[in-house]
């Protein structure tokens, strides 16, 4: 990992800090995580290999990211305030987010510090055709985590907003 990698990962970890502070759900809270992870994806993702078992690896890690995102979204507290819906990620949501980041950073660190041979052996054994398949899988994992977390939170916020005052909804 180089300085840019650490910087990108640091920025993504700072999203956790932003999420654990109570804040109103607004357009920034929707767009910023997608833009940051999208920027990281644009930096790392050159292709999505599909030969051998590459697609299986990519779908597995994307599915893992989606699961983490759903769990993060469910572990985020939402409440209705006077001027909208507010959210605050709890300890579980923060731990799950950091777990996803640590998995990706740990793999990259390990591959640069002695585990490259084992990763290559694993890749050959399981017909993963290139290092780009690993890159794509981890980037798709991050994207899936962010997008599914946002979808779950937005869905929950919508339901909270629509059920907060049923009489007002009927009158409208």
C-alpha beads as a LAMMPS data file, in Angstrom:
LAMMPS data file: protein, C-alpha beads

172 atoms
171 bonds

1 atom types
1 bond types

-500.0 500.0 xlo xhi
-500.0 500.0 ylo yhi
-500.0 500.0 zlo zhi

Masses

1 110.0

Atoms # bond

1 1 1 0.000 0.000 0.000
2 1 1 1.239 3.450 -0.821
3 1 1 0.475 6.855 0.687
4 1 1 -2.496 7.363 -1.633
5 1 1 -3.974 4.034 -0.518
6 1 1 -3.659 4.998 3.138
7 1 1 -5.147 8.425 2.431
8 1 1 -8.149 6.984 0.583
9 1 1 -8.757 4.424 3.319
10 1 1 -8.377 7.095 5.988
11 1 1 -11.023 9.236 4.313
12 1 1 -13.358 6.256 4.117
13 1 1 -12.778 5.480 7.796
14 1 1 -13.653 9.106 8.592
15 1 1 -17.104 8.354 7.202
16 1 1 -17.590 6.304 10.366
17 1 1 -16.858 9.342 12.520
18 1 1 -19.364 11.320 10.492
19 1 1 -21.975 8.578 10.922
20 1 1 -21.624 8.221 14.696
21 1 1 -22.499 11.865 15.213
22 1 1 -26.226 12.532 15.178
23 1 1 -27.186 14.385 12.024
24 1 1 -30.215 15.117 9.937
25 1 1 -30.597 12.975 6.845
26 1 1 -30.207 15.330 3.934
27 1 1 -28.837 15.250 0.412
28 1 1 -25.235 15.514 1.646
29 1 1 -25.624 12.452 3.850
30 1 1 -26.859 10.568 0.804
31 1 1 -24.423 11.836 -1.811
32 1 1 -21.129 12.167 0.106
33 1 1 -20.562 8.455 0.909
34 1 1 -21.432 7.438 -2.651
35 1 1 -19.122 10.098 -4.113
36 1 1 -16.223 9.113 -1.835
37 1 1 -16.530 5.389 -2.497
38 1 1 -17.214 6.084 -6.171
39 1 1 -13.986 8.104 -6.300
40 1 1 -12.077 5.259 -4.684
41 1 1 -13.647 2.848 -7.161
42 1 1 -12.639 5.062 -10.082
43 1 1 -9.085 5.145 -8.738
44 1 1 -8.747 1.364 -8.234
45 1 1 -11.175 -0.311 -10.609
46 1 1 -9.743 -0.799 -14.081
47 1 1 -11.817 -3.824 -15.079
48 1 1 -14.056 -6.527 -13.657
49 1 1 -12.526 -9.811 -14.801
50 1 1 -14.965 -12.683 -15.346
51 1 1 -12.694 -15.559 -16.404
52 1 1 -12.254 -18.656 -14.261
53 1 1 -13.833 -18.068 -10.850
54 1 1 -13.225 -14.319 -10.892
55 1 1 -16.922 -13.523 -11.091
56 1 1 -17.651 -15.876 -8.181
57 1 1 -15.037 -14.081 -6.076
58 1 1 -16.410 -10.668 -7.042
59 1 1 -20.019 -11.640 -6.346
60 1 1 -19.072 -13.262 -3.033
61 1 1 -17.270 -10.176 -1.774
62 1 1 -19.956 -7.853 -3.163
63 1 1 -22.537 -9.981 -1.344
64 1 1 -20.468 -9.750 1.839
65 1 1 -20.373 -5.985 1.446
66 1 1 -24.127 -5.881 0.887
67 1 1 -24.683 -7.935 4.029
68 1 1 -22.439 -5.597 6.032
69 1 1 -24.315 -2.632 4.564
70 1 1 -27.713 -4.039 5.510
71 1 1 -26.514 -4.792 9.040
72 1 1 -24.988 -1.300 9.328
73 1 1 -28.235 0.232 8.121
74 1 1 -30.270 -1.760 10.621
75 1 1 -27.846 -0.898 13.446
76 1 1 -28.222 2.827 12.795
77 1 1 -30.660 4.636 15.060
78 1 1 -33.225 6.828 13.293
79 1 1 -35.659 9.272 14.827
80 1 1 -37.945 12.015 13.675
81 1 1 -37.042 15.573 14.635
82 1 1 -38.909 18.802 14.008
83 1 1 -37.068 19.426 10.754
84 1 1 -36.676 15.893 9.419
85 1 1 -35.321 12.452 10.153
86 1 1 -32.061 12.118 12.050
87 1 1 -29.622 9.225 12.166
88 1 1 -26.811 8.100 14.383
89 1 1 -24.743 4.990 13.782
90 1 1 -24.350 2.902 16.900
91 1 1 -21.380 0.918 18.075
92 1 1 -22.446 -2.149 16.092
93 1 1 -22.772 -0.155 12.863
94 1 1 -19.365 1.450 13.412
95 1 1 -17.738 -1.902 14.188
96 1 1 -19.230 -3.462 11.055
97 1 1 -18.038 -0.542 8.905
98 1 1 -14.537 -0.760 10.369
99 1 1 -14.585 -4.559 9.919
100 1 1 -15.229 -4.113 6.199
101 1 1 -12.462 -1.515 5.914
102 1 1 -10.049 -3.611 7.991
103 1 1 -10.694 -6.641 5.807
104 1 1 -9.813 -4.735 2.656
105 1 1 -6.830 -2.934 4.169
106 1 1 -5.614 -6.114 5.862
107 1 1 -5.670 -8.026 2.598
108 1 1 -3.751 -5.278 0.796
109 1 1 -1.226 -5.011 3.622
110 1 1 -0.769 -8.789 3.784
111 1 1 -0.278 -9.058 0.036
112 1 1 2.516 -6.460 0.243
113 1 1 4.135 -7.973 3.352
114 1 1 4.704 -11.658 2.790
115 1 1 1.353 -13.203 1.884
116 1 1 1.567 -12.650 -1.879
117 1 1 2.747 -16.214 -2.459
118 1 1 -0.133 -17.695 -0.477
119 1 1 -2.611 -15.451 -2.245
120 1 1 -1.171 -16.556 -5.609
121 1 1 -1.429 -20.219 -4.550
122 1 1 -5.021 -19.713 -3.433
123 1 1 -5.794 -17.914 -6.696
124 1 1 -4.322 -20.723 -8.806
125 1 1 -6.110 -23.406 -6.796
126 1 1 -9.457 -21.602 -7.073
127 1 1 -8.994 -20.408 -10.668
128 1 1 -8.851 -16.710 -9.896
129 1 1 -7.092 -15.410 -12.949
130 1 1 -5.498 -12.117 -11.908
131 1 1 -4.803 -9.653 -9.140
132 1 1 -7.331 -7.334 -10.810
133 1 1 -10.052 -9.826 -9.847
134 1 1 -9.121 -9.287 -6.182
135 1 1 -9.085 -5.520 -6.668
136 1 1 -12.487 -5.596 -8.369
137 1 1 -13.917 -7.877 -5.677
138 1 1 -12.821 -5.614 -2.818
139 1 1 -13.948 -2.441 -4.600
140 1 1 -17.339 -4.007 -5.329
141 1 1 -17.514 -5.051 -1.672
142 1 1 -17.012 -1.441 -0.566
143 1 1 -19.528 -0.098 -3.079
144 1 1 -22.113 -2.689 -2.087
145 1 1 -21.608 -1.914 1.595
146 1 1 -22.102 1.826 1.154
147 1 1 -25.020 1.610 -1.249
148 1 1 -26.962 -1.027 0.704
149 1 1 -26.429 0.860 3.981
150 1 1 -27.822 4.002 2.372
151 1 1 -30.754 2.148 0.828
152 1 1 -31.661 0.558 4.172
153 1 1 -31.380 3.857 6.042
154 1 1 -33.363 5.756 3.389
155 1 1 -36.048 3.074 3.352
156 1 1 -36.276 3.124 7.157
157 1 1 -36.340 6.939 7.144
158 1 1 -39.113 6.935 4.556
159 1 1 -41.162 4.502 6.637
160 1 1 -40.488 6.527 9.776
161 1 1 -41.544 9.708 8.018
162 1 1 -44.675 8.168 6.534
163 1 1 -45.771 6.532 9.807
164 1 1 -44.788 9.364 12.142
165 1 1 -48.176 11.073 11.795
166 1 1 -50.748 8.853 10.039
167 1 1 -53.508 11.447 10.536
168 1 1 -51.498 14.044 8.614
169 1 1 -50.862 11.532 5.831
170 1 1 -54.603 10.777 5.583
171 1 1 -55.479 14.492 5.608
172 1 1 -52.997 15.169 2.804

Bonds

1 1 1 2
2 1 2 3
3 1 3 4
4 1 4 5
5 1 5 6
6 1 6 7
7 1 7 8
8 1 8 9
9 1 9 10
10 1 10 11
11 1 11 12
12 1 12 13
13 1 13 14
14 1 14 15
15 1 15 16
16 1 16 17
17 1 17 18
18 1 18 19
19 1 19 20
20 1 20 21
21 1 21 22
22 1 22 23
23 1 23 24
24 1 24 25
25 1 25 26
26 1 26 27
27 1 27 28
28 1 28 29
29 1 29 30
30 1 30 31
31 1 31 32
32 1 32 33
33 1 33 34
34 1 34 35
35 1 35 36
36 1 36 37
37 1 37 38
38 1 38 39
39 1 39 40
40 1 40 41
41 1 41 42
42 1 42 43
43 1 43 44
44 1 44 45
45 1 45 46
46 1 46 47
47 1 47 48
48 1 48 49
49 1 49 50
50 1 50 51
51 1 51 52
52 1 52 53
53 1 53 54
54 1 54 55
55 1 55 56
56 1 56 57
57 1 57 58
58 1 58 59
59 1 59 60
60 1 60 61
61 1 61 62
62 1 62 63
63 1 63 64
64 1 64 65
65 1 65 66
66 1 66 67
67 1 67 68
68 1 68 69
69 1 69 70
70 1 70 71
71 1 71 72
72 1 72 73
73 1 73 74
74 1 74 75
75 1 75 76
76 1 76 77
77 1 77 78
78 1 78 79
79 1 79 80
80 1 80 81
81 1 81 82
82 1 82 83
83 1 83 84
84 1 84 85
85 1 85 86
86 1 86 87
87 1 87 88
88 1 88 89
89 1 89 90
90 1 90 91
91 1 91 92
92 1 92 93
93 1 93 94
94 1 94 95
95 1 95 96
96 1 96 97
97 1 97 98
98 1 98 99
99 1 99 100
100 1 100 101
101 1 101 102
102 1 102 103
103 1 103 104
104 1 104 105
105 1 105 106
106 1 106 107
107 1 107 108
108 1 108 109
109 1 109 110
110 1 110 111
111 1 111 112
112 1 112 113
113 1 113 114
114 1 114 115
115 1 115 116
116 1 116 117
117 1 117 118
118 1 118 119
119 1 119 120
120 1 120 121
121 1 121 122
122 1 122 123
123 1 123 124
124 1 124 125
125 1 125 126
126 1 126 127
127 1 127 128
128 1 128 129
129 1 129 130
130 1 130 131
131 1 131 132
132 1 132 133
133 1 133 134
134 1 134 135
135 1 135 136
136 1 136 137
137 1 137 138
138 1 138 139
139 1 139 140
140 1 140 141
141 1 141 142
142 1 142 143
143 1 143 144
144 1 144 145
145 1 145 146
146 1 146 147
147 1 147 148
148 1 148 149
149 1 149 150
150 1 150 151
151 1 151 152
152 1 152 153
153 1 153 154
154 1 154 155
155 1 155 156
156 1 156 157
157 1 157 158
158 1 158 159
159 1 159 160
160 1 160 161
161 1 161 162
162 1 162 163
163 1 163 164
164 1 164 165
165 1 165 166
166 1 166 167
167 1 167 168
168 1 168 169
169 1 169 170
170 1 170 171
171 1 171 172
